[in-house]
Amino acid sequence: MLVHFPIALLIMAAAAEGVVCVAGDERWRLVARVSLRAGAVAAVAAAVAGWLFAAEPSIDPAPALEWHRWLGTAVAVLASLAAIAGVAATPKHSRATWLYRTCLFGAGALIPITGHLGGVLVWGADFLHL
């Protein structure tokens, strides 16, 4: 849950904000902001836990692990920045809105890459083959 919960929340936040951007339906902004705030907190906890787990002597420091941990950290940082910027993001504050959306959609774009690397670490490089 520590890993998958922030993934779901952040993807939901990005999708909800995408609806706001594309359809102009402002009702989805609340969904985006609540999901983002909870997802950012959970992402920071997951990143900290990941760094602690990767520091264990039994863990092989493979290149995929390094990429996974740094991309996961980037997701947590971007989600946190988006959550902070989201407090000031209004149509009147276009810079804050730009920062909020850039960080949110950036985190959303990094999640599948980070998740794929996590799958490689857990299940092996050919985990997608049936």
C-alpha positions in Angstrom: 0.0 0.0 0.0 2.8 2.4 0.8 4.0 2.3 -2.9 0.8 1.8 -4.8 -1.4 4.2 -2.9 0.5 7.4 -4.0 0.7 6.1 -7.5 -3.1 5.8 -7.7 -3.7 9.2 -6.0 -1.2 11.1 -8.2 -2.5 9.6 -11.4 -6.0 10.5 -10.3 -4.9 14.0 -9.6 -3.3 14.4 -13.0 -6.3 12.9 -14.7 -8.7 15.2 -12.8 -6.6 18.3 -13.6 -6.5 17.2 -17.2 -10.3 17.2 -17.3 -10.2 20.8 -15.9 -7.7 21.8 -18.6 -9.4 20.1 -21.6 -13.1 20.3 -20.7 -13.0 23.4 -18.5 -15.0 21.5 -15.8 -13.9 23.2 -12.6 -15.6 20.7 -10.4 -12.7 18.3 -11.0 -10.2 20.7 -9.5 -11.3 19.7 -6.0 -10.7 16.0 -6.9 -7.3 17.0 -8.3 -6.2 19.0 -5.3 -7.3 16.5 -2.6 -5.8 13.6 -4.5 -2.6 15.5 -5.0 -2.2 16.5 -1.4 -2.7 13.0 -0.1 -0.6 11.6 -2.9 2.3 13.9 -2.2 2.4 13.0 1.5 2.2 9.3 0.6 4.9 9.7 -2.2 7.3 11.3 0.3 6.7 8.4 2.7 7.2 5.9 -0.1 10.4 7.6 -1.3 11.9 7.6 2.2 11.0 3.9 2.7 12.5 3.1 -0.7 15.8 4.8 0.1 15.9 3.0 3.5 15.2 -0.4 1.8 17.7 0.2 -0.9 20.4 0.9 1.7 20.1 -2.7 3.1 23.3 -4.7 2.6 21.4 -7.5 0.8 20.1 -5.2 -1.9 22.1 -5.3 -5.2 22.8 -1.7 -6.3 21.9 -2.3 -9.9 21.5 0.6 -12.4 17.7 0.0 -12.5 17.6 0.5 -8.7 19.5 3.9 -9.1 17.1 5.1 -11.8 14.1 3.8 -9.8 15.1 5.5 -6.6 16.0 8.9 -8.2 12.9 8.9 -10.4 10.8 8.0 -7.4 12.4 10.9 -5.5 11.7 13.2 -8.4 8.0 12.2 -8.4 7.8 12.9 -4.6 9.5 16.3 -5.0 7.3 17.3 -8.0 4.1 16.2 -6.3 5.1 18.2 -3.2 5.9 21.3 -5.2 2.6 20.9 -7.1 0.7 20.6 -3.8 2.3 23.7 -2.5 1.8 25.7 -5.7 -1.8 24.4 -5.9 -2.6 26.5 -2.8 -2.0 29.7 -4.8 -3.1 28.4 -8.2 -6.0 30.4 -9.4 -6.9 32.0 -12.8 -5.6 35.3 -11.3 -2.2 33.7 -10.3 -1.2 32.3 -13.7 2.4 31.6 -12.6 1.3 29.5 -9.6 -1.1 27.7 -11.9 1.6 27.1 -14.5 3.9 25.7 -11.7 1.2 23.6 -10.2 0.3 22.0 -13.6 3.8 21.6 -14.8 4.9 19.8 -11.6 1.7 17.7 -11.4 1.8 16.6 -15.0 5.6 16.1 -14.7 5.1 13.7 -11.8 2.3 12.0 -13.7 4.6 11.4 -16.6 7.4 10.0 -14.5 5.1 7.5 -12.6 4.9 4.9 -15.4 8.6 5.0 -16.0 9.4 4.6 -12.3 6.8 1.9 -11.9 8.2 0.0 -14.9 11.7 0.1 -13.3 10.1 -1.1 -10.0 8.6 -4.1 -11.9 12.0 -4.8 -13.4 13.5 -4.8 -9.9 10.9 -7.1 -8.4 10.0 -9.4 -11.3 13.0 -9.3 -13.6 13.6 -7.6 -17.0 11.2 -9.9 -18.9 8.3 -9.5 -16.5 6.0 -8.2 -19.3 6.3 -11.4 -21.3 3.4 -13.8 -21.0 
